[in-house]
């Protein structure tokens, strides 16, 4: 009886152990199966291709300038006796801006007039002498040479009279030049002289005033790089902002693309002139304009993120993952067993030089990722582009396909 009780206890203990073992094995099997079906960690960040608007612009900085500026100078030297305008004054054509002391020039006019009177008297005397000698010659009292001498003296006197008249005209002109007048209607944006200052016009005309013809129309002179020169055309819309009005965007149009290139330390740029309306006058000469020249725009097109074109995978990114890794390993083993040399075949359209072109469009490579985080390359051609979006022209991608823009690990690096 005691023996049978012991056997019962023994078998009961064995049953409990067996159940525990089976339970642990079942839990392990469930955990193993769950691990197999758990999705692999995300290795890349992707963005879907969509349809929308794209605007391509060329960025450049420049300075606002008046359309026409006139430098007002002095043709004569002297001391400034009176200044009648100042900075920002509105002037009319012919208005007196400044007067130079005319005393010396008035004296020259008086001297020229006196010389003219003397020359006229010499002409009158020579003419009378010639008339007397002609009468005496006719009566036979003098010879012909004496009469000819009188004629030459009259011609010399007439020549001196012409010189005296020219000197008087020059003196009067210089006297008139002591009064400086506005050559055009406009605004005085610069003044370089004041009362009592001496201006010297001996070698070059001194700059007295700078007049802007009309500030209701202005221009921006900006420079674009040679990489963007092929995109610029006359009439393109230009949007720009200035630091004085950061919350307002202004608009102009490309008026001129100048062919005279500038080479600065190997950097080639071209000057672009932008015409800007300024009806309310809030834009001032010299302001720095941050311009965006609109070179192309589409209201609806297939577009992908521009970051996808910049993504370049490395060798680790291209390694197969999951089932693809096992298949690759099996294929590698089979290839090793066969010991067959691997032969690379070039594409028929690869000419060795322009292999990155398809027709007239450059070929780019972008990547998609499958459920096991394996990359797949796609060759595409693109159209207009900006920092956010790029137009998709051709390729095997369609709307809704997600293209890789960067590695997922980048987020962790940025957080650190």
Secondary structure, DSSP 8 states (H G I E B T S, - for coil): -HHHHHHHHHHHHHHHHHHHHHHHHHHHHHHHHHHHHS-----EEEEE-EEEEEEEEEEEEEEEEES-EEEEEESS-EEEEEE---TT-EE-TT-EEEEE--HHHHHHHHHHHHHHHHHHHHHHHHHHHHHHHHHHHHHTSS-HHHHHHHHHHHHHHHHHHHHHHHHHHHHHHHHHTTEEE-SSSEEEEEE---TT-EE--SSS-EEEEEEES-TTEEEEEEEEEHHHHTT--TT-EEEEEETTEEEEEEEEEEEEE----EEETTEEEEEEEEEEE-TT--S-TT-EEEEEEEEEEEEEEEEEETHHHH----TTTTS--THHHHHHHHHHHHHHHHT--------TT--SSSTTEETTEEEEEEEEE-TT--EEEEEEEEEEE-SSEEEEEESS--TT-EEEEEETHHHHHHH-
